[in-house]
Amino acid sequence: MALEHANDQNFADLVKNGVTLVDFWASWCGPCRMFGPIFESVSAQMPDVNFVKFEIDEANRRTPAKYGIRSIPSILAFRNGELVEARTGVMDPETLTAWIEELKGA
């Protein structure tokens, strides 16, 4: 599946099926800019997982508040619409891939 971009309006629809990772980020965040290409690269290698980017900005405050996002990048893992785990900070491709494999196997 292609990398999707979420906002407050379409978030629930994008995470409702299968394993979905959501990268909460902002354009002004240095670590987010470092992690973005890693997230995108891993998404291209795992077509059976949904990858979603959610840019935190003035227009999209409801979803980050609902999930208690206080630090970015924050990566939330959902299974069929239910939050199963969250991690904060930059991960290298190997760590991200290993985490996804754990999520898929659970």
TIMAR-174192 format. One record per residue (C-alpha): x negated, y, z negated. Coordinates in nm, 2 decimals, m for minus. Layout:
<setors>
<setor><east>X</east><north>Y</north><up>Z</up></setor>
...
</setors>
This chain:
<setors>
<setor><east>0.00</east><north>0.00</north><up>0.00</up></setor>
<setor><east>m0.12</east><north>0.35</north><up>0.08</up></setor>
<setor><east>m0.21</east><north>0.59</north><up>m0.20</up></setor>
<setor><east>0.10</east><north>0.79</north><up>m0.30</up></setor>
<setor><east>0.13</east><north>1.13</north><up>m0.45</up></setor>
<setor><east>0.38</east><north>1.18</north><up>m0.73</up></setor>
<setor><east>0.56</east><north>1.46</north><up>m0.90</up></setor>
<setor><east>0.83</east><north>1.49</north><up>m1.17</up></setor>
<setor><east>1.10</east><north>1.41</north><up>m0.91</up></setor>
<setor><east>0.96</east><north>1.09</north><up>m0.75</up></setor>
<setor><east>0.75</east><north>0.95</north><up>m1.03</up></setor>
<setor><east>1.00</east><north>0.68</north><up>m1.15</up></setor>
<setor><east>1.06</east><north>0.55</north><up>m0.80</up></setor>
<setor><east>0.68</east><north>0.51</north><up>m0.74</up></setor>
<setor><east>0.61</east><north>0.31</north><up>m1.05</up></setor>
<setor><east>0.92</east><north>0.09</north><up>m1.06</up></setor>
<setor><east>0.79</east><north>m0.21</north><up>m0.86</up></setor>
<setor><east>0.48</east><north>m0.43</north><up>m0.93</up></setor>
<setor><east>0.15</east><north>m0.32</north><up>m1.08</up></setor>
<setor><east>0.10</east><north>0.05</north><up>m1.04</up></setor>
<setor><east>m0.19</east><north>0.27</north><up>m1.15</up></setor>
<setor><east>m0.13</east><north>0.64</north><up>m1.19</up></setor>
<setor><east>m0.42</east><north>0.89</north><up>m1.20</up></setor>
<setor><east>m0.32</east><north>1.21</north><up>m1.38</up></setor>
<setor><east>m0.56</east><north>1.48</north><up>m1.26</up></setor>
<setor><east>m0.61</east><north>1.85</north><up>m1.18</up></setor>
<setor><east>m0.80</east><north>2.02</north><up>m0.91</up></setor>
<setor><east>m0.99</east><north>2.23</north><up>m1.16</up></setor>
<setor><east>m1.11</east><north>1.93</north><up>m1.36</up></setor>
<setor><east>m1.47</east><north>1.82</north><up>m1.28</up></setor>
<setor><east>m1.44</east><north>1.46</north><up>m1.41</up></setor>
<setor><east>m1.12</east><north>1.43</north><up>m1.21</up></setor>
<setor><east>m1.30</east><north>1.53</north><up>m0.89</up></setor>
<setor><east>m1.56</east><north>1.27</north><up>m0.97</up></setor>
<setor><east>m1.31</east><north>1.00</north><up>m1.03</up></setor>
<setor><east>m1.08</east><north>1.08</north><up>m0.74</up></setor>
<setor><east>m1.29</east><north>0.92</north><up>m0.47</up></setor>
<setor><east>m1.35</east><north>0.61</north><up>m0.68</up></setor>
<setor><east>m0.97</east><north>0.57</north><up>m0.74</up></setor>
<setor><east>m0.91</east><north>0.61</north><up>m0.36</up></setor>
<setor><east>m1.18</east><north>0.37</north><up>m0.27</up></setor>
<setor><east>m1.05</east><north>0.10</north><up>m0.50</up></setor>
<setor><east>m0.70</east><north>0.16</north><up>m0.37</up></setor>
<setor><east>m0.81</east><north>0.08</north><up>m0.02</up></setor>
<setor><east>m0.95</east><north>m0.26</north><up>m0.14</up></setor>
<setor><east>m0.64</east><north>m0.37</north><up>m0.33</up></setor>
<setor><east>m0.33</east><north>m0.35</north><up>m0.11</up></setor>
<setor><east>m0.12</east><north>m0.56</north><up>m0.36</up></setor>
<setor><east>m0.14</east><north>m0.28</north><up>m0.62</up></setor>
<setor><east>0.03</east><north>0.05</north><up>m0.61</up></setor>
<setor><east>m0.20</east><north>0.36</north><up>m0.66</up></setor>
<setor><east>m0.05</east><north>0.69</north><up>m0.74</up></setor>
<setor><east>m0.20</east><north>1.03</north><up>m0.80</up></setor>
<setor><east>m0.02</east><north>1.29</north><up>m1.01</up></setor>
<setor><east>m0.16</east><north>1.64</north><up>m1.01</up></setor>
<setor><east>m0.08</east><north>1.82</north><up>m1.34</up></setor>
<setor><east>0.03</east><north>2.17</north><up>m1.26</up></setor>
<setor><east>0.29</east><north>2.42</north><up>m1.36</up></setor>
<setor><east>0.56</east><north>2.25</north><up>m1.15</up></setor>
<setor><east>0.50</east><north>1.91</north><up>m1.29</up></setor>
<setor><east>0.50</east><north>1.92</north><up>m1.67</up></setor>
<setor><east>0.78</east><north>1.68</north><up>m1.76</up></setor>
<setor><east>0.61</east><north>1.35</north><up>m1.67</up></setor>
<setor><east>0.27</east><north>1.42</north><up>m1.83</up></setor>
<setor><east>0.46</east><north>1.54</north><up>m2.15</up></setor>
<setor><east>0.67</east><north>1.22</north><up>m2.15</up></setor>
<setor><east>0.36</east><north>1.00</north><up>m2.15</up></setor>
<setor><east>0.15</east><north>1.22</north><up>m2.39</up></setor>
<setor><east>m0.12</east><north>1.32</north><up>m2.14</up></setor>
<setor><east>m0.36</east><north>1.54</north><up>m2.33</up></setor>
<setor><east>m0.68</east><north>1.47</north><up>m2.15</up></setor>
<setor><east>m0.76</east><north>1.41</north><up>m1.79</up></setor>
<setor><east>m0.84</east><north>1.21</north><up>m1.59</up></setor>
<setor><east>m0.59</east><north>0.97</north><up>m1.76</up></setor>
<setor><east>m0.50</east><north>0.65</north><up>m1.58</up></setor>
<setor><east>m0.18</east><north>0.48</north><up>m1.68</up></setor>
<setor><east>m0.09</east><north>0.13</north><up>m1.58</up></setor>
<setor><east>0.27</east><north>0.03</north><up>m1.52</up></setor>
<setor><east>0.43</east><north>m0.31</north><up>m1.45</up></setor>
<setor><east>0.77</east><north>m0.29</north><up>m1.29</up></setor>
<setor><east>0.83</east><north>0.06</north><up>m1.44</up></setor>
<setor><east>0.71</east><north>m0.01</north><up>m1.79</up></setor>
<setor><east>0.39</east><north>0.14</north><up>m1.92</up></setor>
<setor><east>0.15</east><north>m0.14</north><up>m2.02</up></setor>
<setor><east>m0.18</east><north>0.04</north><up>m2.08</up></setor>
<setor><east>m0.36</east><north>0.38</north><up>m2.06</up></setor>
<setor><east>m0.72</east><north>0.48</north><up>m2.03</up></setor>
<setor><east>m0.88</east><north>0.82</north><up>m2.03</up></setor>
<setor><east>m1.20</east><north>0.93</north><up>m1.85</up></setor>
<setor><east>m1.40</east><north>0.84</north><up>m1.55</up></setor>
<setor><east>m1.45</east><north>0.47</north><up>m1.47</up></setor>
<setor><east>m1.70</east><north>0.33</north><up>m1.22</up></setor>
<setor><east>m1.55</east><north>0.11</north><up>m0.93</up></setor>
<setor><east>m1.65</east><north>m0.21</north><up>m1.10</up></setor>
<setor><east>m1.48</east><north>m0.12</north><up>m1.43</up></setor>
<setor><east>m1.16</east><north>0.00</north><up>m1.26</up></setor>
<setor><east>m1.15</east><north>m0.32</north><up>m1.04</up></setor>
<setor><east>m1.20</east><north>m0.54</north><up>m1.35</up></setor>
<setor><east>m0.92</east><north>m0.36</north><up>m1.54</up></setor>
<setor><east>m0.68</east><north>m0.40</north><up>m1.24</up></setor>
<setor><east>m0.76</east><north>m0.77</north><up>m1.22</up></setor>
<setor><east>m0.68</east><north>m0.81</north><up>m1.59</up></setor>
<setor><east>m0.35</east><north>m0.63</north><up>m1.53</up></setor>
<setor><east>m0.26</east><north>m0.85</north><up>m1.24</up></setor>
<setor><east>m0.34</east><north>m1.16</north><up>m1.43</up></setor>
<setor><east>m0.14</east><north>m1.07</north><up>m1.74</up></setor>
</setors>
